[in-house]
């Protein structure tokens, strides 16, 4: 009975992950679709003859940019909650049900948590590299008719500090991406294993769609091809999340007589 509780809890958490991640994807897609008209309107409202001649009016475009920012922040928050409060606990719970889920659960836990820590470190390193030279950047941004000291270029020392800091942040970000990829591998393994253990083929289909979304994401970086595939990765992820949710609901149905949770025989080891 305890094993069945872990099974049910894991599937409920996985269903919650799919729902939160789906909402995050929809909000992120809406932000992407709104960012282009927002930027076009913003730059169209810039004064053509200087700021002094005609102060800019950013009423509509600025409000749209605020909406884009809000959608992005809410989507990012939902994504974090989905992964760290639903997906990783789901893997841990399923690992208590069957030992075959231990490896995927560990890959997800260590991969995603290390990625989060390195992601925060990336932001800290980038901010620390920019903060000391913020005053010089403000000095360079002053109008050319200011005092003589306001003109010129960034000092060599400050420029080297900025470059070194940003390169360090980039290096940390690469390690964060590698850690996230490890967690992603664990997630794919979890879906394939769920399909085998429960007999619900939807989990396998979702895993294949997740893999295809990754491959098309790389392909979208190719010139010209990327224009066609720009939204395809997001569409594949959304389809995968819908299938994960439906498959979780199906796996939560009571098993037939003589079968254990997930559709496996009670006589199975």
Steps between C-alpha positions, in 0.01 A plus 500: 500500500791733572644433153163583345495831689840593353374405156187713527687793653761491225242503224304782662819704528583424137151612398550823697836550329340467158227751585738763643754453221223524243384832645863620500544405134179677396601819683849485352360451151266796548796713611698401190209589272455839670865603522537583129207747474602645836856570381382631164262741671766603752758594235235660279415740782861612548552867407661547158652843565646449844355460846499873570295583191226247565492290816397142419156367583511133591146460627380205292827323421635540853184349644536209257860450606388495863247230412772300323724532806222393734414198284866401490546528876181308581589233243850463645361473854251232393778311324716498813210381716415231243852356493611538861170455683334245271730318256793425733274387789307286250823322407587447867156358574507264201850386601350388833239305305743326262881497515523538121409867544797569729743596222260738319400654834864563597587645161207740521570599860873562469486636147222753550610613847860552389371686193295730723795572728733569207234715335478719810881514511502612136277795581712590804827487303356707214361760742829514691693562178275786394444672836853649545494666160140618516618851580723508192216375283283785628782743426523378142124531463506876577430736206803612299449862605582410862838561669813378317540208741165359392625418152732224406500125534485246777832465682710198409492362853123529523459347155721203589307453823172501311621253238650265759185512712267432207720216374497349848121529510481336157717211618280445806193518276645224279545274803143586605375396156690170527346433841154583366560258212580226753169571673326496161644155426362378832158639410498317165612177669220540755237527227628196312515297822149610595375371167662163567381471861143624452427380148382850403659574164426870531805545722722357224337731244560799728866402542544483122338842460732646766801360310370642173450840662867498602614402148281760331625755750853444369375506140325834558846662533571424131450809279177505298397161644469662840223730376285198420586308818491796739180395677517125435700409816247680722212328318661158551557568870139612543378183327728289722370666816138444397577132438683470835196639679258270320727199548533574872122513532472173314764334719315622811191300405433195718681193364297201381452207738816296548731784390723728703506879455628590155359196329767253616413159636486445872724199452774707343819531706 
